[in-house]
Amino acid sequence: MLDYLDRPIAFHRTFVQLGIGITGALLFSQALYWSKRTKDADRWFD
């Protein structure tokens, strides 16, 4: 069980207030995170 608690997924709580819920806030946070770390700006969300 502890292996699954190794790396939590962080998200910005303020995104929940946009009306997209926790799932939307998680997705939006991850999209922003990975958009800064891609080498190909045209295909960062395939």
Buried (B, 14 or more C-beta within 10 A) or exposed (E): EEEEEEEEEEBBEEBBEEEEEEEBBBBBBBEEEEEEEEEEEEEEEE
